[in-house]
Amino acid sequence: MVAYVIKRVGLALLVIFVVSLVGFLALRLTGDPAVAMAGEASSEADIRNIRLQYGFDRPILIQYADWLGRAVRGDFGVSNYFRLPVSDLIMSRFPTTALLAAFSISFALIISIPLGIIAAVRQNSWIDRLALLFAVSGQAMPNFWLALLLIVLFSVTYPLLPPSGSGEWVNFIMPTIVLGTHAMPALMRLTRNGMLDVLASDYMRTARAKGLRWYTVLFKHGLRNAMIPLVALTAVQFGFLLSGSIVTEAIFALHGLGHLAWESITRRDIPTVQAVLIILATFYTLLTLLGDLLNAWLDPRIRVS
């Protein structure tokens, strides 16, 4: 187990490093950061002074090493637009994104797990077909289209929910539905497939032959084993919801990391974009790592695969 943990942690650190390097280089290819900081109306002398002041005249790999060294210590620089430390901006916006992701993954699990179990128990029935249709529709439906549809329905046609803002819990209802609906299909399909495999196994038939009640066999013996693959997928989906909420937060004006990323991209606030990118990538990678380690702990066969 120790060797497996070391291998997975090393791979996760490598992924974070590669993402930070590629993101840093890609942002530099979008334009000169000195011009973005000085403004398009500034003179060549102003741009040159900023380039010298912030070290933009140095080789790009030296700039990356300097930025990475400060980022590891939690220093992401100062926002070009907000004129505040980027770390303070992230700390103020992250709770909103984390809360939205927690609501969304909870909503997805509450709907997808029972639906997957029913679809497996009633395989090839109309309930199973309806569940599969729901999964395909949820996966294919764009987040922005569902968000706008909910706003028109519940904020314009029937003014029941606020269309924007993040001050109260009701502001999270529609964004939770949007992100949760996108996460539900994969969770539902994996639950269904896992339950089908378990229901066809020998030990389940033996348990039934011994006279155990059906719901005891299903939930105590079947569901417990079918949920093992769901652990890793839930962690991955939670990381996706943290990093993939930019469009949803922008539509509903939720002031989280996604909205901060959208604001920073539109205003070419490179230090903030870099920081948000590495923070979201780190959380996604660490949550994926957590899912793999939990799976390895629950199922020892994974450690030697």
C-alpha positions in Angstrom: 0.0 0.0 0.0 2.9 2.4 0.8 4.5 1.9 -2.6 1.1 2.5 -4.3 0.6 5.7 -2.3 4.1 7.0 -3.2 3.5 6.2 -6.8 0.1 8.0 -6.9 1.4 11.0 -5.0 4.4 11.4 -7.3 2.2 11.2 -10.4 -0.2 13.8 -8.9 2.7 16.2 -8.2 3.9 15.7 -11.8 0.5 16.5 -13.2 0.2 19.7 -11.1 3.7 20.7 -12.3 3.0 20.1 -15.9 -0.4 22.0 -15.8 1.3 25.0 -14.1 4.1 25.0 -16.7 1.7 24.7 -19.7 -0.7 27.3 -18.2 2.2 29.7 -17.6 3.5 29.4 -21.1 0.1 29.5 -22.7 -0.8 32.8 -20.9 2.5 34.3 -22.1 1.6 33.4 -25.7 -1.6 35.5 -25.5 0.4 38.7 -25.3 2.9 40.8 -23.4 1.9 40.9 -19.7 3.7 44.3 -19.4 1.3 45.8 -22.0 -1.7 44.3 -20.2 -0.5 45.8 -16.9 0.3 49.2 -18.4 -2.7 49.5 -20.6 -3.0 49.9 -24.4 -2.7 53.7 -24.2 0.6 53.7 -22.3 3.9 54.8 -23.8 6.8 52.6 -24.7 8.7 54.0 -21.8 6.0 52.9 -19.3 5.8 49.4 -20.8 9.6 49.1 -20.6 9.7 50.2 -17.0 7.0 47.7 -16.0 8.9 45.0 -17.9 12.0 45.8 -16.0 10.2 46.2 -12.6 8.4 42.8 -12.8 11.2 40.9 -14.5 9.3 40.3 -17.8 12.6 40.9 -19.7 14.2 37.7 -18.2 14.0 34.3 -20.0 10.6 32.8 -19.7 11.8 29.7 -17.8 13.4 31.9 -15.2 10.2 33.8 -14.8 8.3 30.5 -14.4 10.8 29.3 -11.7 10.4 32.6 -9.8 6.6 32.5 -10.1 6.5 28.8 -9.0 8.7 29.5 -6.0 6.4 32.2 -4.8 3.2 30.3 -5.6 4.4 27.3 -3.4 4.6 29.8 -0.5 1.1 31.1 -1.3 2.3 34.3 -3.0 0.5 34.7 -6.3 1.3 38.4 -6.8 -1.1 41.3 -7.1 -4.1 41.5 -9.4 -3.7 43.9 -12.3 -7.4 44.8 -12.2 -8.5 44.5 -8.6 -5.2 45.9 -7.2 -5.4 43.4 -4.4 -3.2 40.4 -3.5 -4.4 37.5 -5.6 -4.3 35.1 -2.6 -6.8 37.4 -0.8 -9.1 37.3 -3.8 -9.0 33.5 -4.0 -9.6 33.1 -0.2 -12.7 35.4 -0.5 -14.1 33.6 -3.5 -13.3 30.0 -2.9 -16.0 29.3 -0.2 -18.8 30.1 -2.7 -17.4 27.7 -5.3 -16.8 25.0 -2.7 -20.3 25.4 -1.4 -21.8 25.2 -4.9 -19.8 22.1 -5.7 -20.8 20.4 -2.4 -24.5 21.1 -3.1 -24.2 19.9 -6.7 -22.5 16.6 -5.9 -24.9 15.9 -3.1 -27.9 16.6 -5.4 -26.4 14.4 -8.1 -25.8 11.5 -5.6 -29.2 11.7 -4.1 -30.8 11.3 -7.5 -28.4 9.1 -9.4 -27.8 6.3 -6.8 -31.4 5.3 -6.2 -32.1 5.7 -10.0 -29.2 3.5 -10.8 -30.3 0.8 -8.3 -33.9 0.8 -9.6 -32.6 0.6 -13.2 -30.4 -2.4 -12.4 -33.1 -4.2 -10.4 -35.7 -3.6 -13.2 -33.3 -4.3 -16.1 -34.7 -3.8 -19.6 -38.0 -2.5 -18.1 -39.5 0.9 -19.0 -37.9 2.3 -15.8 -34.5 1.2 -17.0 -35.1 2.8 -20.4 -36.3 6.0 -18.9 -33.2 6.1 -16.6 -30.9 5.6 -19.6 -32.7 8.3 -21.5 -32.3 10.6 -18.6 -28.6 9.9 -18.4 -28.0 10.5 -22.1 -30.1 13.7 -22.0 -28.3 15.1 -18.9 -24.9 14.4 -20.5 -25.8 16.0 -23.8 -27.5 19.1 -22.4 -25.2 22.2 -22.3 -24.9 23.8 -18.9 -25.5 27.3 -20.3 -28.7 26.2 -22.1 -30.2 24.6 -19.0 -29.2 27.6 -16.8 -30.9 30.0 -19.2 -34.0 27.7 -19.3 -34.3 27.6 -15.5 -33.9 31.4 -15.3 -36.7 32.0 -17.9 -38.9 29.4 -16.1 -38.4 30.1 -12.4 -37.3 33.8 -12.5 -39.1 35.3 -15.4 -42.3 33.3 -16.1 -42.8 32.2 -12.5 -40.7 34.5 -10.3 -40.0 31.9 -7.6 -36.2 32.1 -7.5 -33.6 34.9 -7.8 -31.8 34.9 -11.2 -28.5 36.0 -9.8 -26.4 36.7 -6.7 -24.8 34.7 -3.9 -26.0 36.3 -0.7 -28.6 33.6 0.4 -29.0 29.9 0.1 -31.9 30.3 -2.5 -29.3 31.7 -4.9 -27.7 28.3 -5.1 -30.8 26.3 -6.0 -30.7 26.8 -9.8 -26.9 26.6 -10.1 -27.0 23.4 -8.1 -29.5 21.9 -10.4 -27.5 22.9 -13.5 -24.2 21.4 -12.3 -25.8 18.4 -10.5 -27.7 17.5 -13.7 -24.4 17.4 -15.6 -22.8 15.1 -13.0 -25.7 12.7 -12.5 -25.5 10.6 -15.8 -22.0 9.2 -15.1 -22.9 8.5 -11.5 -26.2 6.8 -12.5 -24.6 4.7 -15.2 -21.8 3.5 -13.0 -24.2 2.6 -10.2 -26.4 0.7 -12.6 -23.5 -1.2 -14.2 -22.0 -2.0 -10.8 -25.3 -3.3 -9.4 -25.8 -5.5 -12.6 -22.4 -7.0 -12.1 -23.0 -7.7 -8.4 -26.5 -9.1 -8.9 -25.1 -11.6 -11.4 -22.3 -12.8 -9.0 -22.3 -16.2 -7.3 -22.2 -14.9 -3.8 -25.5 -13.0 -4.4 -27.2 -16.2 -5.6 -25.8 -18.1 -2.6 -27.2 -15.4 -0.2 -30.6 -15.7 -1.8 -30.4 -19.5 -1.7 -29.8 -19.3 2.0 -33.1 -17.6 2.5 -31.9 -14.1 3.2 -34.5 -11.4 2.5 -34.2 -9.6 -0.8 -33.6 -6.1 0.5 -30.9 -7.5 2.9 -29.1 -9.1 0.0 -29.5 -6.1 -2.2 -28.4 -3.3 0.2 -26.1 -5.1 2.7 -24.2 -7.4 0.3 -24.8 -5.9 -3.2 -24.8 -2.2 -2.8 -21.7 -2.2 -0.6 -19.6 -3.8 -3.3 -21.2 -1.9 -6.2 -20.3 1.4 -4.6 -16.5 0.9 -4.6 -16.0 2.3 -8.2 -18.4 5.1 -7.4 -16.0 6.5 -4.7 -13.3 7.4 -7.2 -15.9 8.8 -9.7 -17.5 11.0 -7.0 -14.1 12.5 -6.1 -13.4 13.2 -9.8 -16.9 14.7 -10.3 -16.5 16.9 -7.3 -13.1 18.1 -8.6 -14.8 18.7 -12.0 -17.6 20.7 -10.4 -15.0 22.9 -8.6 -13.1 23.6 -11.8 -15.9 23.5 -14.3 -18.3 26.0 -12.8 -17.0 29.1 -14.7 -19.9 29.3 -17.1 -22.5 28.5 -14.5 -21.1 31.1 -12.0 -20.9 33.7 -14.7 -24.6 33.2 -15.8 -25.9 33.3 -12.2 -23.4 35.9 -11.0 -22.2 33.8 -8.2 -19.0 35.4 -6.9 -16.8 32.3 -6.7 -13.6 31.2 -8.3 -15.3 30.5 -11.6 -16.7 34.1 -11.8 -13.3 35.4 -10.8 -11.7 33.4 -13.6 -14.2 34.8 -16.1 -13.6 38.4 -14.9 -9.8 38.0 -15.0 -9.9 36.5 -18.5 -12.0 39.3 -19.9 -9.7 41.9 -18.4 -6.4 40.1 -19.1 -5.6 39.9 -15.4 -2.8 37.4 -16.0 -1.6 37.0 -12.3 -5.2 36.1 -11.2 -5.8 33.8 -14.2 -2.6 31.9 -13.4 -3.5 31.6 -9.7 -7.0 30.4 -10.4 -5.7 27.9 -13.0 -3.2 26.3 -10.6 -5.6 26.3 -7.6 -8.4 24.5 -9.6 -6.0 22.1 -11.2 -4.4 21.3 -7.8 -7.8 20.6 -6.2 -8.9 18.4 -9.2 -5.7 16.4 -9.1 -5.8 16.0 -5.3 -9.4 14.9 -5.3 -8.7 12.4 -8.0 -5.8 11.1 -5.9 -8.0 10.8 -2.9 -10.5 8.8 -4.9 -7.8 6.4 -6.1 -6.4 5.9 -2.6 -9.9 5.3 -1.1 -10.5 2.7 -3.9 -7.1 1.0 -3.1 -8.0 0.9 0.6 -11.5 -0.6 -0.1 -10.3 -3.0 -2.8 -6.7 -4.4 -2.2 -6.7 -5.8 -5.8 -6.2 -2.3 -7.1 -2.9 -1.9 -5.3 -1.2 -4.6 -7.4 -2.8 -3.8 -10.7 
